């Protein structure tokens, strides 16, 4: 019997000693879709993935993956999934080909199957030239690609990607996105975690936003954006000295101000008419505007509206991840 | 845990008895760890150079100052170098496991439908292999610098048998260490800090009766001394007493305790609490 839902989580709870990490998470992932678990560091994303992939037992809750219970049918869950973690978990001293071949054999393919599958993946992930080299000579992006390839050896129907692009340069990130899109087109169900809002926006059919162990919003990217209203006006004040005054002059709901970059953004309620009024008022007050733009809300705005704090200090996280990779 | 699972590749259903899979998975990971011996320069050097270095250092630098009575120093020394090198070699499991934990490789293996202790078995079989190679190299050097054993074939078999049993015991203990420490550096230091004093506080390089009383009591009764005394007796004909039996009991005991602990830790430990 093939269940319609690839993953079902009901009231998942998990604590480490006294620290509550997950406080009752619920969500359902439909087959053949990409599901993003979005949240800042420490929100519980990785813990959720570890529980789904049977690396950690849940404290309570009902969790099924591919129709199998993660606690009672761990082996069947493991045979249904591929996992690619935050760090490229590949063997440094083996070659790219050997890494994949080893994974194939552990996924219980026979030697011939696992060799031909390894070759296939090396071609798909553009690693053919490096196939015979030990992985310690690979770049960060190549390692992550190999790591993802390793999780695909057995063509698992469900794939968990824990922050698949953290620490990657923009080009490698695009390559990774394309690979993910191809996989979904081929029918794989993907659950990915990310702290990059644009990533969830780009890839996911459905997004769950979690913060400190709770689901705070769920929906498609468009649905989430609707929750925070329409278009936004963003303007930059030319002189830092005028910034405070500009904020007072504009004065509206959901005003977001950033003194450092001298930007003010606000949600449009009455469209262009309102913007014109604002510009007139600023002009009357003799405040010069350096830059002005009108944009659709991003998931950043969603996050801000939902949690009251900004999304992520991305530069920080990236620095950390790169540091780990370079080890 | 080990019931046959359905391979998802092409929907092929592969049934094999649990033991068959355990052997299959162990073999795959033994091959992995064996490749590390030749590709990891650190490991290769410690296998090739360290036994030669210790043999020559003690034979020529310290040897002249140590009185071993009727037995020539090189005949006395060989069993000591053999056991100490085996202890260092067996600590590689701790280092290998710490690295695997740190790199997330343990997580990856634990998320596969495999017989997970195969990873431990891979590291430990690599220790046994490495120690066998080291021992052969050490014996070649020992013969070159005057080692003259009088062992027969049975005694040689006993020496190698005990050496492998000893390696196995230390390897399972280092598996526990590797699973408990938080980093590669910690694994290296712990292994060094445990093995160096334990192997020197034995009859490896000096007769124990030259030590102060407290140290002597410890040295004469600890398992490493029993192993060294037994091997020395089989190789060069010093009195064997009960050293062989006592070693056997010690190391089988250590394996019986540490193997289940290591396996349990491997299944239940959370390497990174992210």
Boltz contact constraints between the chains, C-beta under 6 A:
constraints:
  - contact:
      token1: [A, 16]
      token2: [B, 273]
      max_distance: 6.0
  - contact:
      token1: [A, 46]
      token2: [B, 274]
      max_distance: 6.0
  - contact:
      token1: [A, 53]
      token2: [B, 111]
      max_distance: 6.0
  - contact:
      token1: [A, 55]
      token2: [B, 107]
      max_distance: 6.0
  - contact:
      token1: [A, 55]
      token2: [B, 110]
      max_distance: 6.0
  - contact:
      token1: [A, 75]
      token2: [B, 5]
      max_distance: 6.0
  - contact:
      token1: [A, 75]
      token2: [B, 113]
      max_distance: 6.0
  - contact:
      token1: [A, 78]
      token2: [B, 112]
      max_distance: 6.0
  - contact:
      token1: [A, 78]
      token2: [B, 113]
      max_distance: 6.0
  - contact:
      token1: [A, 79]
      token2: [B, 5]
      max_distance: 6.0
  - contact:
      token1: [A, 79]
      token2: [B, 6]
      max_distance: 6.0
  - contact:
      token1: [A, 79]
      token2: [B, 8]
      max_distance: 6.0
  - contact:
      token1: [A, 79]
      token2: [B, 113]
      max_distance: 6.0
  - contact:
      token1: [A, 83]
      token2: [B, 111]
      max_distance: 6.0
  - contact:
      token1: [A, 85]
      token2: [B, 104]
      max_distance: 6.0
  - contact:
      token1: [A, 85]
      token2: [B, 107]
      max_distance: 6.0
  - contact:
      token1: [A, 87]
      token2: [B, 104]
      max_distance: 6.0
  - contact:
      token1: [A, 89]
      token2: [B, 103]
      max_distance: 6.0
  - contact:
      token1: [A, 89]
      token2: [B, 104]
      max_distance: 6.0
  - contact:
      token1: [A, 89]
      token2: [B, 105]
      max_distance: 6.0
  - contact:
      token1: [A, 89]
      token2: [B, 108]
      max_distance: 6.0
  - contact:
      token1: [A, 93]
      token2: [B, 36]
      max_distance: 6.0
  - contact:
      token1: [A, 93]
      token2: [B, 39]
      max_distance: 6.0
  - contact:
      token1: [A, 93]
      token2: [B, 40]
      max_distance: 6.0
  - contact:
      token1: [A, 102]
      token2: [B, 28]
      max_distance: 6.0
  - contact:
      token1: [A, 102]
      token2: [B, 32]
      max_distance: 6.0
  - contact:
      token1: [A, 105]
      token2: [B, 28]
      max_distance: 6.0
  - contact:
      token1: [A, 106]
      token2: [B, 28]
      max_distance: 6.0
  - contact:
      token1: [A, 106]
      token2: [B, 112]
      max_distance: 6.0
  - contact:
      token1: [A, 106]
      token2: [B, 114]
      max_distance: 6.0
  - contact:
      token1: [A, 108]
      token2: [B, 7]
      max_distance: 6.0
  - contact:
      token1: [A, 108]
      token2: [B, 14]
      max_distance: 6.0
  - contact:
      token1: [A, 109]
      token2: [B, 9]
      max_distance: 6.0
  - contact:
      token1: [A, 154]
      token2: [B, 8]
      max_distance: 6.0
  - contact:
      token1: [A, 154]
      token2: [B, 9]
      max_distance: 6.0
  - contact:
      token1: [A, 155]
      token2: [B, 9]
      max_distance: 6.0
  - contact:
      token1: [A, 156]
      token2: [B, 8]
      max_distance: 6.0
